[in-house]
Amino acid sequence: MNDQKCIVFAGNASKRLASEASAVYPDIINGKIHHKQFPSGEWYCQLQENVRGADVFLFQSVIKPANDNLMQLLVMADAARRASAGRITAVIPYMGYSRQDRKDKSRVPISAKLVMNILQTAGIMRYVTMDLHAQQIQGFTDLPFDHLYFQPILIDALKSVDIDVVCSPDEGGIKKAVALAKKMKKKFAFIVKDRVDESTVEVTQFVGDVKNKNVLIVDDLTETAGTLVAAGKECKSNGANKVYCAVTHGCLGDKAFERLDIAYSSKAIDHFYCSDTAIEDTAPLDKVPWATVVSVKDIFGKAIHAIHNDQSISSLFS
């Protein structure tokens, strides 16, 4: 076992998940930290634990407000570095800016690479995250990078749900959906969509047989639920019996709640599953009949414990 202290500090976006993950093993300390925001918007923090030589894990999802939460992670990292932490690991359950992973137009940034550079400059020495939107982001840094997967936890959560077909709501998610379909030993379908604007999509083609079948639509994240609802309607119009949706990162705003509520009422979607990587307060989803939040506290707690003790985390992918 590692003689260094293993201390987890949380930003405002991940306090609950960090606390629950820390409780998985008794040798993980849920460290006390004071956060403050000045009237100007500047962030300040003070680590209220001795971290000299310690193995420090900074828990923070880069969710809305993304820039505030990213800056908070940066000042936490700088505080830990200046306090002589032995190692500083950024645990980022939802990696914001991950959709900006390439130049798809002229004169645009690759913001995902920029974020990785800034975090390393702040003192980060290792990364832990879950279900990156673009896997190549792991190559945007030379630092150790542990990429966790929601798939095994989702399969366990769906044990009692009768699924016949796994469906990708767009071309970009085909690889993820195929992998899940193989693991669950189910049929596969996918949808070709055309994005009208940032929150509206239009289905142009449906591939697969869902008639009289129960369908699971899977995606890595949703903010407006436009893609999921359009996919749900298309599955139902192609004869699907029940339609379930599952995403890793439920970055749900008011528009998404409204759409999912209407989709449930109109029977376009029968149930919605998501992890708690991008949700600090689960109460809104706990209160609606159409949603289930699947906790990822165990896998993050096990990953932190394994990294601290220099053990393999590959067993967590099974």
N, C-alpha and C positions, 0 to 999 in steps of 0.2 A: 504493500500500500504506500501511497505518496505521503511523505511527512509534511508537505506544504499544506497550508490551509486552503480549502476550496470555498470561495466566497462568491455568491451571486448578488449582483446589484441590478435593480430594475429601473428603467425609465417609466414615464407616465403611461406609455402605450401598452406596457406588458407587465404591470405590477401583479395582477392576479395570476397569470400563467407562470411567471417567475417564482412566485410564492409556492404554487402547487407543484411545480417541477422540483423545487428545492426540497420539498418534503418527501420525495421519492426515496432518497437515501439519507441516513442520519449524518453522514460526514459532509454534506453540502450545507453551508451556512447561508441563510437568507440575510444578506447584509443590509444594514440600515444606511440610508442615504437621504440627504436633504436636497430637494429641488426647489428652485425659486425662479420666477420670471419677473424681470424688472418692467416698469411701465413702458419702456421703450421696446419691449419684446425680447431683450437679451436673456439668455439662459445662464443660470448659475447652479452649481451643485457642490455639495461637500460630502465626501465619503465619511461615514461615522463609525468606521471600523479601521483597525490597523491592517494594512495590506502589504507591508514590507515583505517581499519574498513570496507573497501568496499567489495562488492560481486564481485569477479573477475572471469572472464571466459577466459580461455586461448584456443584459436582456432588454431588447428593444425592437419592436416591429416598426417599420417605416410606413405607418398608415396615416390617414388624415388626422391632424394636419401634418403632412409628410415632412415639410421643411423644419417645423418645430421639433418633431420627433427625431429627425436626423441630426439636427444641431445638438439636441440633448444627449444623444449617443456620443457625439464628438467630444463634448465637454466632460462627459463621464470618462471617456478614454484618456483624455489629457490629465484629468485629476488622478486616475489610477497610475499613469506613467510617472507623473511627478511625485507620487507617493511611493515609488520604488516597488510596484507590483512585480512579481517574478515573471508572470505571463498574463497577457490580457487577450481574452477571447470575446469576440462580438457574437452573441447569440441573437440572430435576427430572424425570428420565425417567418415574418413576411418581409422580403427584400424589396422595398420600394425602388422605383426607377428601373426595375428589371425589364420593363417593356421597351425601354430606350437602349437597346443592346446593339444597334447597328445604324449606319447611315442609309436610310431608306429614301431620302430625298436630298437634294443639294442643300448645302449650307445649314445642316442640322448637327447637333452634338451627339456624341455617344455617352449619354449621361450616366449609364450604368458603370462604365469604366471610370468616369470622373469620380463617382461616389466611392468606388473601391480605392482609388488613389488617395482621396481625402481621408478615408478611414485609416489607411495604413500610416499616413503622415501623422495622424492624431495619436498613434501608438498601438493600434490593433495588431496582434500577432497571429491571429487565427480566426477563421469564420465558421459558424454553424448556422445553417438555414434549412428551410423545408420547401420542396417543390418550386424551384426557380422557374420563372416564366420562360427563360432561355438558359439552357444548361451550359452554354459556352461562357457564361459569366464567370464560371469557376476558373476559366483561363485568363480572366482579366486581372489576376493577381498571382504572384509567385508564392504567396503565403499558403499554409495548410488550409484546406477547405473541406468541411464535412457537410455533405448534402443529404438530408433526411427525406423520407418519403411518407406521404399520407396513406398510400395505397394499402399497406397491411392493416392499418387501423380502421380504414373505411370498410374493408372486406369483413373484418370482425364485427363492425357495427351493423353490417347488413346481413348477418347470418340468418336472421329470422324473416328477411324480406325475399319474396319470390321474384327473381330477376331472370329474364330470358335473353335479353339483348343489351349489350353495352353500346352506347351511341356517342360519337363525338359531334359536338354542335358546330364545328367548323374544321377546315382542312388542317389548321395548325395543331389541333389536339388529337389527330389520328393516331400518332405513335403511342401516346399515353393511354388512349382508349383501347387500342389493340392489346397492349400489355396487360391491362386490367381484364379484358375479355378472356385472354388466354389463361390468366391466373384463376379466374372464376369459372373457366370452362363454359363460356357463354358465346352466343353469336355476336356479330359485330355489324354496326351500321354507321354511316356518317352523313353529314349535311354540308353542302356547299352554300356559303352565304355571301352576300354583298353588303358591305357596310354603307348605309345611307349617310349617317353622320356619327358623331361620337357616342350617341346613346341609342341609335336605331339601326337595326339590321333587317335584311330582306333575304329570305331563303330562295335560292335559285335552282337547287337540285337536291334530291334525296336518294341515297344509295343504301339498299338493305331491305330486309323483310321484317316488319314489326307488327303485321296484322295479327290481332288477337293475342299479342304478347305483352309482357311487362318490360318496360324499357328503363334503363339507367343512363341518363345523360351526364357525362363527366367533363369537368373543365378544371383548370388550375386556379382560376380566380374569376370573380365577377364584382363589378361596381354598380352597374345599373340594371343587371339581370335581363337586358334586352336580348342578348344572344340565347340565354337559357329559355326564356319565355317563347321566343320565336321557334326554337327547336322543339319545345314541348308541344306547341300548337301543330307543328308539322308532323310530329310523331302521331298525335291523336288523329290528324286528318288522313294519315296513312293506315289507320285502323288499330293503333296501339290500345291495349286495354288500360294499363296504368303507366304513368310516367313519373319517374323519380329523378331528381337532380342532385348532384353532389359536386361540390367544389372544395378545394383545399382552403383557399383564402376568401372568406366572405367579407369583402370590403363594402359592406352594404350601406348605401345612403338612403335618403327618404324616397328617391325615385325607385330604387330597387325594392324597398319594402312595399311600396304601392303596387308595383308591377306583380310581385310574387303573390300579394294578397288577392289581386284581381284574377291572376292565373289560377290560384287555388279555388277561388269561388266559382270560376267558369269551367273548372275541371281540366284546364290545359296542363296543369302540373298537380300531382297528387301529394308529393312531399319533397322537401328541400333539406339536404344535409350539408354541413360545412364544419371545418375545424375551428378552433378558437385562436388560430395564429394572428388573425387581424381583428379580433374582437376583445376589447378590454372589459366591457360590460355585457354579459350574456343575457341580462334580464329581458330586453325587448324581444329576443328570439325565443326565450323560454316561455313567453306568454302567448305566442301565436300557435295555432293548431297545425300549421303547415311546415314547421321547422324543427330540426334536431341539431344541436351543437355537439360535435364529437370532440372530446378533449384530447389534446396531444401532450399533456403534461408528462405522462410516463415515458414517452420516447425521448423527450428533451431531458428529463431527469436522468434517464439511463445514458444518454449521449454525454452529458456533462460528467457523470460519474466515470464513464469509460475513458474519456479524454484526460481527465484529471489523473487517473491511475494508469495511463499509457496502455489501455486495452483496446482491442478491435471493436469497432461499432458495426461491422458488417452484418452481425446477427440481427440488428434492428431492422434490416431491409427485408427480412423473410416474412 
